[in-house]
């Protein structure tokens, strides 16, 4: 009896200690640490809007964004900072270039000073800064801990594992797939055009095309096999965009809410489909049908799951699936949006469309471009860069300090997130000139002009986008083939309404009128 009583007391004490530990961690996370960071930054002259308990400034931000995006824009105006980042515009006017705001209990400092931005994104701080807890929680069911969301040593190892898939020789070998898939899309457009339909929503075609390309080049799967995954990931993307409203409440991720059930259900469906692709590849090696897992991204990742590194890092099956989700999504989303916005810009600027078409004809002589010819398409490159400046894939670039660091004249305490408003920097009149909101590819004509300005559509430094060379190469091929087969103008149905759902998207798509060109 005494032994049972002693065990009961021991269990009670353990539960009590555990409860105290949970309570301390919760209080520290939601109250003590944020207050400490707030005081440190205020002493350095960095202020911001007053946060509300638990939710911070989320409700203020949501109200501002809802108000700014409630209506479509009256005309095609590229000045979209106030529309997509209204909180940045309001708070930077009130508190200056440096200000601090709160997403739940997470303090975020806005940073637009170029030298400090470059220092933060350099190799100096790449291991001691990264994604915050709120970001990781918000995307864990979407892309998990793939390269985009990895931190520290995991990021270092994952970057080195994935890097060979985007080397120059691999990119050249992918040209054939890109050209082949683009020809199929152009044939679809021609079929539609010959049927008498001259107006199309080009974004849908370009999204299908880039999804097909990433499926074939990196996963040896056609778009027909992968489209269900893309559909589910798109749904998960929308859930992820809403997640900040949920993760700011203690323990909310454990609630059996409809939101949590739906997002977990979608995640399970995606991973089930991915496992079918993975198992099929593994089966080919196990039964002797093939001698390796393949030399595409999926094959390389599967090879890594069989290795044990001296450092102790192990590339697990869950990491493999998270990496697949990351590249399935990012591999087509970024390029599809770049293409869609570029087509919109060329459709509304016919003189530049004619210039690019003439250049492509001169360089490629009416054929699909080769990898060697792409570097000669300088005008097309200028147009793509201007499109990325006006409509960068992501509006913000985040980094959290995992330890105390010195950044310029500021002491950045551990736990402070720094958010770089890429869209605002790309639209800064002081940096880019009075025509900053106009489509002017000529600004990219000289390297000296751009080199002194922060052009960061794919971030910069060691943690820049690993697939940026692939994305730009793909965009050049597709645009050069499209522009020599069709001329296009913007449709009267087009409504300019950029929105941000992790990436900048046209709310209603991009409708254009097509006109077939003579061979």
PAFIFI-297383 format. One line per field, with one value per residue (C-alpha): residue number from 1; residue in three letters; x, y, z. Coordinates in steps of 0.001 Angstrom, whole numbers, plus 500000, padded with zeros to 6 digits. Example, Ala and Ser with C-alpha at 12.3 -4.5 7.8 and 13.67 -1.06 7.14 Angstrom:
<atoms>
n: (1|2);
res: (ALA|SER);
east: (512300|513670);
north: (495500|498940);
up: (507800|507140);
</atoms>
This chain:
<atoms>
n: (1|2|3|4|5|6|7|8|9|10|11|12|13|14|15|16|17|18|19|20|21|22|23|24|25|26|27|28|29|30|31|32|33|34|35|36|37|38|39|40|41|42|43|44|45|46|47|48|49|50|51|52|53|54|55|56|57|58|59|60|61|62|63|64|65|66|67|68|69|70|71|72|73|74|75|76|77|78|79|80|81|82|83|84|85|86|87|88|89|90|91|92|93|94|95|96|97|98|99|100|101|102|103|104|105|106|107|108|109|110|111|112|113|114|115|116|117|118|119|120|121|122|123|124|125|126|127|128|129|130|131|132|133|134|135|136|137|138|139|140|141|142|143|144|145|146|147|148|149|150|151|152|153|154|155|156|157|158|159|160|161|162|163|164|165|166|167|168|169|170|171|172|173|174|175|176|177|178|179|180|181|182|183|184|185|186|187|188|189|190|191|192|193|194|195|196|197|198|199|200|201|202|203|204|205|206|207|208|209|210|211|212|213|214|215|216|217|218|219|220|221|222|223|224|225|226|227|228|229|230|231|232|233|234|235|236|237|238|239|240|241|242|243|244|245|246|247|248|249|250|251|252|253|254|255|256|257|258|259|260|261|262|263|264|265|266|267|268|269|270|271|272|273|274|275|276|277|278|279|280|281|282|283|284|285|286|287|288|289|290|291|292|293|294|295|296|297|298|299|300|301|302|303|304|305|306|307|308|309|310|311|312|313|314|315|316|317|318|319|320|321|322|323|324|325|326|327|328|329|330|331|332|333|334|335|336|337|338|339|340|341|342|343|344|345|346|347|348|349|350|351|352|353|354|355|356|357|358|359|360|361|362|363|364|365|366|367|368|369|370|371|372|373|374|375|376|377|378|379|380|381|382|383|384|385|386|387|388|389|390|391|392|393|394|395|396|397|398|399|400|401|402|403|404|405|406|407|408|409|410|411|412|413|414|415|416|417|418|419|420|421|422|423|424|425|426|427|428|429|430|431|432|433|434|435|436|437|438|439|440|441|442|443|444|445|446|447|448|449|450|451|452|453|454|455|456|457|458|459|460|461|462|463|464|465|466|467|468|469|470|471|472|473|474|475|476|477|478|479|480|481|482|483|484|485|486|487|488|489|490|491|492|493|494|495|496|497|498|499|500|501|502|503|504|505|506|507|508|509|510|511|512|513|514|515|516|517|518|519);
res: (UNK|UNK|UNK|UNK|UNK|UNK|UNK|UNK|UNK|UNK|UNK|UNK|UNK|UNK|UNK|UNK|UNK|UNK|UNK|UNK|UNK|UNK|UNK|UNK|UNK|UNK|UNK|UNK|UNK|UNK|UNK|UNK|UNK|UNK|UNK|UNK|UNK|UNK|UNK|UNK|UNK|UNK|UNK|UNK|UNK|UNK|UNK|UNK|UNK|UNK|UNK|UNK|UNK|UNK|UNK|UNK|UNK|UNK|UNK|UNK|UNK|UNK|UNK|UNK|UNK|UNK|UNK|UNK|UNK|UNK|UNK|UNK|UNK|UNK|UNK|UNK|UNK|UNK|UNK|UNK|UNK|UNK|UNK|UNK|UNK|UNK|UNK|UNK|UNK|UNK|UNK|UNK|UNK|UNK|UNK|UNK|UNK|UNK|UNK|UNK|UNK|UNK|UNK|UNK|UNK|UNK|UNK|UNK|UNK|UNK|UNK|UNK|UNK|UNK|UNK|UNK|UNK|UNK|UNK|UNK|UNK|UNK|UNK|UNK|UNK|UNK|UNK|UNK|UNK|UNK|UNK|UNK|UNK|UNK|UNK|UNK|UNK|UNK|UNK|UNK|UNK|UNK|UNK|UNK|UNK|UNK|UNK|UNK|UNK|UNK|UNK|UNK|UNK|UNK|UNK|UNK|UNK|UNK|UNK|UNK|UNK|UNK|UNK|UNK|UNK|UNK|UNK|UNK|UNK|UNK|UNK|UNK|UNK|UNK|UNK|UNK|UNK|UNK|UNK|UNK|UNK|UNK|UNK|UNK|UNK|UNK|UNK|UNK|UNK|UNK|UNK|UNK|UNK|UNK|UNK|UNK|UNK|UNK|UNK|UNK|UNK|UNK|UNK|UNK|UNK|UNK|UNK|UNK|UNK|UNK|UNK|UNK|UNK|UNK|UNK|UNK|UNK|UNK|UNK|UNK|UNK|UNK|UNK|UNK|UNK|UNK|UNK|UNK|UNK|UNK|UNK|UNK|UNK|UNK|UNK|UNK|UNK|UNK|UNK|UNK|UNK|UNK|UNK|UNK|UNK|UNK|UNK|UNK|UNK|UNK|UNK|UNK|UNK|UNK|UNK|UNK|UNK|UNK|UNK|UNK|UNK|UNK|UNK|UNK|UNK|UNK|UNK|UNK|UNK|UNK|UNK|UNK|UNK|UNK|UNK|UNK|UNK|UNK|UNK|UNK|UNK|UNK|UNK|UNK|UNK|UNK|UNK|UNK|UNK|UNK|UNK|UNK|UNK|UNK|UNK|UNK|UNK|UNK|UNK|UNK|UNK|UNK|UNK|UNK|UNK|UNK|UNK|UNK|UNK|UNK|UNK|UNK|UNK|UNK|UNK|UNK|UNK|UNK|UNK|UNK|UNK|UNK|UNK|UNK|UNK|UNK|UNK|UNK|UNK|UNK|UNK|UNK|UNK|UNK|UNK|UNK|UNK|UNK|UNK|UNK|UNK|UNK|UNK|UNK|UNK|UNK|UNK|UNK|UNK|UNK|UNK|UNK|UNK|UNK|UNK|UNK|UNK|UNK|UNK|UNK|UNK|UNK|UNK|UNK|UNK|UNK|UNK|UNK|UNK|UNK|UNK|UNK|UNK|UNK|UNK|UNK|UNK|UNK|UNK|UNK|UNK|UNK|UNK|UNK|UNK|UNK|UNK|UNK|UNK|UNK|UNK|UNK|UNK|UNK|UNK|UNK|UNK|UNK|UNK|UNK|UNK|UNK|UNK|UNK|UNK|UNK|UNK|UNK|UNK|UNK|UNK|UNK|UNK|UNK|UNK|UNK|UNK|UNK|UNK|UNK|UNK|UNK|UNK|UNK|UNK|UNK|UNK|UNK|UNK|UNK|UNK|UNK|UNK|UNK|UNK|UNK|UNK|UNK|UNK|UNK|UNK|UNK|UNK|UNK|UNK|UNK|UNK|UNK|UNK|UNK|UNK|UNK|UNK|UNK|UNK|UNK|UNK|UNK|UNK|UNK|UNK|UNK|UNK|UNK|UNK|UNK|UNK|UNK|UNK|UNK|UNK|UNK|UNK|UNK|UNK|UNK|UNK|UNK|UNK|UNK|UNK|UNK|UNK|UNK|UNK|UNK|UNK|UNK|UNK|UNK|UNK|UNK|UNK|UNK|UNK|UNK|UNK|UNK|UNK|UNK|UNK|UNK|UNK|UNK|UNK|UNK|UNK|UNK|UNK|UNK|UNK|UNK|UNK|UNK|UNK|UNK|UNK|UNK|UNK);
east: (500000|502840|504571|501391|501043|504668|504212|501081|502930|505841|503485|501758|505103|506217|502930|503221|506807|505806|502869|505170|507583|504792|503440|506900|507619|504192|504545|508093|507081|503943|504897|508426|510514|508369|508508|512291|512718|510320|512318|515657|514412|512699|515979|517505|514742|512773|509048|505837|502090|500926|500317|497192|497468|498131|497182|499636|498882|497289|493819|495162|497063|494071|491780|494227|494752|491038|490355|493106|492230|488441|488109|489906|492175|490592|493282|496522|498732|501958|502098|500849|502783|499881|497541|499548|501549|499237|500512|504075|503024|501059|503608|506716|505140|504328|507416|510126|512215|512731|509652|508542|505179|503746|502272|500824|503648|506335|508037|509023|511249|510868|514237|514778|518334|520340|523723|522080|519926|522974|524772|521826|521518|525276|527115|527955|524491|523086|523522|522271|519148|516279|512605|510653|508497|505292|506447|507373|504034|502136|503754|504404|501409|502136|505845|507062|510789|511919|514832|512679|511860|514958|517268|520840|522691|519603|519452|523195|522974|519722|521129|524162|522001|519689|522274|523556|520051|520354|523904|524486|524888|521612|519820|521011|519731|516322|515997|514566|511729|510973|510808|508689|506175|505994|505243|502337|500965|501310|499461|496652|496492|496455|493592|491623|492456|491403|488091|487328|488178|490665|490490|492186|493116|496838|497709|495898|497867|501179|500452|499707|502826|505259|503693|504212|507842|508781|506995|508956|512355|512589|510138|509846|506083|503637|501344|498391|499915|500961|497969|496161|499207|499330|495616|496009|499123|497272|494534|497175|498758|495513|495266|498886|498138|495438|497473|498900|495440|495490|499061|499237|496929|498600|497929|495667|497422|496114|492472|490201|488875|487507|490543|493038|491137|490923|494573|495760|493484|494923|498461|497741|496326|499403|501814|499857|500214|503899|504488|502972|505516|508370|507441|507198|510733|512085|510333|512137|515508|514401|513137|516127|514266|516720|520180|519635|516862|517461|519477|516602|515843|513689|516384|519055|516882|516136|519865|520380|517927|520293|523370|524791|526921|529882|528284|525361|522847|520284|518035|514760|511715|509735|512467|512267|508499|508852|511502|509222|506353|508652|509905|506571|505094|507948|509230|506145|504494|507341|507859|504143|503608|506707|505407|501850|502880|505384|502738|500433|503188|504013|500305|499963|503255|503103|506278|508331|506552|507648|511227|511508|509906|512366|515301|514077|513655|517151|518795|516741|515632|512098|513235|513058|516047|519089|520813|523640|521212|519447|522296|521976|518357|519315|516044|514014|516242|515639|511868|511955|513973|511584|508664|510411|511026|507418|505861|508388|507144|507063|506377|508462|511737|511896|514755|514664|517776|518525|521122|522033|523678|525023|523526|524851|524294|521590|521777|519358|518231|517622|514022|513502|512313|513500|511241|512549|509688|510973|508016|508512|512261|511655|509227|511387|511604|514870|516524|514924|513959|510736|509458|509706|506089|506366|507328|510772|513078|515770|516746|518312|520317|523521|524932|526374|522872|521481|524554|524112|520456|518794|517177|516215|513288|515025|516630|520442|523413|523781|520033|518975|516523|518367|516109|516398|518613|516135|513174|514752|515929|512448|510828|513120|512371|508603|508323|510568|508486|505152|506058|507128|503875|501404|501025|498755|496944|495202|491515|488791|487758|491070|490755|493961|493763|497061|496682|499200|498650|502260|503050|501729|498909|496406|493088|491034|493753|495150|492842|494487|493495|495613|496566|498406|501541|502514|505371);
north: (500000|502364|501616|502484|505682|506626|505957|508093|510932|510579|510701|513744|515504|514723|516036|519133|519812|519238|521625|524258|523790|524157|527210|528844|528175|529540|532673|533195|532759|534894|537537|537680|537359|539787|542382|542011|542480|545454|547240|546581|547991|551004|551957|552058|554313|551628|551982|550828|550326|549126|545336|543720|540772|537462|538716|541625|543770|541012|542557|545998|544507|542441|545485|547597|544870|544137|547816|548245|545105|545321|546851|546201|548990|551554|551118|549247|551005|549318|551320|548426|548908|550695|547949|544911|546416|549129|548512|549175|552447|553604|552602|553759|557222|557253|555591|555988|553536|551292|550172|547123|545400|542178|539018|537341|537292|537480|540889|541851|544750|546226|546832|548859|550148|548571|548047|546410|544272|543018|542259|540286|538194|537559|534386|536124|535438|532640|530000|532130|533480|531825|531019|531819|529471|531071|530623|526996|526278|528073|526060|522689|521054|522849|522423|521248|521585|521537|523729|526874|526515|524709|526343|525933|522708|521141|524001|523678|519937|520189|523005|520905|517857|519761|522050|519527|519302|522963|522977|524413|521005|519764|522932|522466|518885|520148|522432|519605|519023|522747|523142|520002|521053|524600|523280|521312|524442|526463|523734|523974|527751|527307|524818|527292|530121|528113|527305|531034|531873|534741|535568|533343|533531|533040|532464|529129|527898|529055|527464|524116|524443|525185|522426|519996|521109|520712|517342|516018|517542|516884|514057|512169|512517|514126|516939|514581|512543|515555|517875|516462|517240|520789|521252|520100|522226|525280|524648|524226|527508|529366|527694|528626|532287|532245|530350|533379|534042|530615|529934|533089|531470|529068|525426|526325|523845|521029|522156|519749|522703|522517|524512|522092|519023|520276|521279|517955|516046|517876|517213|513481|513391|515134|512823|509758|510778|511574|508190|506496|508266|507510|503835|503361|504744|502560|499501|499917|499551|496747|494487|495279|497223|500094|500352|503716|505934|508341|511519|513957|515689|512858|510299|512347|512747|509015|508268|510551|508578|505597|507490|508058|511155|511521|514663|512581|514293|511873|512694|511106|510055|512969|515378|513848|514416|517978|518665|517231|519457|522487|521988|520776|524067|526576|525021|526003|528779|531312|530826|530727|534080|535595|534541|535700|539175|539504|538624|541224|543852|542996|542930|546499|547685|546662|548578|546444|543333|544169|544847|541521|539637|541147|540205|536623|536258|537606|535344|532162|532487|531313|528147|527215|528769|526729|527117|529045|531512|532443|534691|536703|537645|540813|542704|539748|539536|543233|542738|539753|541718|544669|542287|540828|544340|545479|542151|540138|536632|537444|540823|540147|538463|537258|536292|535638|536081|532844|534614|538208|539864|543278|544755|548146|550391|548141|545393|542706|540502|536798|536131|539288|538695|541063|541520|543079|544548|543516|545062|548441|548419|547599|550551|553052|556299|557321|554142|553665|557161|559109|556533|553813|552675|552565|549635|550633|547687|550141|550620|547122|547938|548660|546514|549570|550993|547782|546804|549789|548986|546261|544029|540952|539046|535771|537062|537231|535667|531966|531541|532919|530930|527835|527500|531066|530122|527376|529777|532499|529989|528477|531921|532919|529748|529963|533693|533520|530658|532302|535707|534292|532320|534953|538654|539602|542569|542960|542073|544549|541988|542229|543768|544813|543433|542070|540149|538486|534842|534166|535182|538102|536891|538489|538044|537491|536076|537779|537794|538561|538662|536404|536925|534144|535201|533876|531327);
up: (500000|500904|497562|495632|497654|496978|493249|493226|494958|492507|489525|491001|491518|487971|486577|488763|487631|484011|484420|485916|483035|480441|482262|482427|478741|477765|479897|478672|475030|475130|477720|479203|476013|473946|476764|477011|473240|473217|475929|474197|470885|472473|474185|470681|469374|467516|468184|466568|466976|470376|470332|471741|474099|472269|468779|468585|465527|463432|463576|462587|459648|458539|458625|456591|453971|453757|453159|450544|448541|448873|445397|442150|440949|438629|435964|435408|437913|439047|442285|444425|447681|449373|448212|449362|452242|453636|457174|456017|454366|457440|460082|458194|457903|461612|463101|460451|458425|461429|463293|465212|464958|466339|464837|467883|470402|467703|467393|463845|462905|459447|457781|454595|455126|452323|454035|457044|454772|452857|456115|457494|454310|454030|455067|458353|459763|457596|460328|463231|461542|459718|459901|463043|465093|463805|460200|460815|462482|459732|456925|458587|456890|453610|452789|456195|456877|453260|452146|452122|455832|457161|459705|460942|460164|458597|456096|455392|454646|452668|450537|449621|448871|446518|444856|442237|440718|439685|438320|434826|433130|434624|433532|429945|429919|431048|428007|425908|428390|428621|424838|424445|427117|425726|422222|423659|425351|422143|420222|422783|422287|418513|418763|420878|418455|415377|417046|416929|420543|420590|424295|426899|430575|430031|433688|433694|430670|432132|435519|433865|431736|434570|436681|433793|433412|437083|437168|434201|434926|438657|439363|436047|436163|433749|434780|434547|437371|439366|438914|441928|444073|442693|443369|446975|447516|446219|448783|451486|450381|451132|454551|455229|454426|457121|459701|461579|462979|464635|465771|467895|470493|472975|472098|469166|466879|469083|468943|466996|464983|461448|460224|461798|460579|457006|456772|458242|455884|452874|454099|454396|450863|449444|451255|450174|446516|446987|448611|445562|443324|445749|446183|442419|442011|444835|443457|440134|441896|444223|441428|439212|436554|437017|438573|440282|441556|438651|438131|438647|441961|443294|442454|444210|447295|447419|447240|450248|452389|452102|453342|456803|457103|459440|460877|462114|459798|458397|455475|456531|454527|456013|454884|451415|451267|452584|449940|447239|448387|448446|444901|443521|444724|444450|441228|439299|441330|441079|437343|436544|438266|436673|433240|433927|435085|432221|429640|431215|430979|427367|426460|427768|426244|422549|421610|423995|422790|419225|420343|422141|419245|416774|419021|419395|415619|415025|417603|417167|413530|414301|416101|419768|421563|422516|425882|424185|422599|425833|426996|423765|424480|426350|425785|426992|430062|430764|430484|432864|435427|435246|435742|438819|440122|439762|440796|442870|443758|447494|449103|452218|453116|456757|459088|462839|465027|466908|469044|469883|466868|465911|462760|461769|464784|466213|468812|467616|470538|470204|469162|467106|463536|460835|457830|454626|452527|449080|447253|448953|448256|444573|444401|446289|444302|445991|444698|441267|440113|439577|437069|439730|439223|435423|433214|431964|431188|430028|433678|433483|430352|432307|435085|436833|437440|438936|440947|443249|443947|446018|443401|445429|443846|444763|447990|448154|449912|450822|451401|448035|445911|444735|441695|440380|437398|436467|436787|434627|431992|431859|431569|428693|426732|427212|426487|423407|421954|422840|421418|418044|417650|418873|419425|422307|423802|427124|427182|428139|430757|432593|436034|437734|441267|442631|445888|448190|449149|450192|446592|444489|442244|439846|441668|438508|436275|433163|430136|426775|423099|420912|417293|415490|413604|410206|410335);
</atoms>
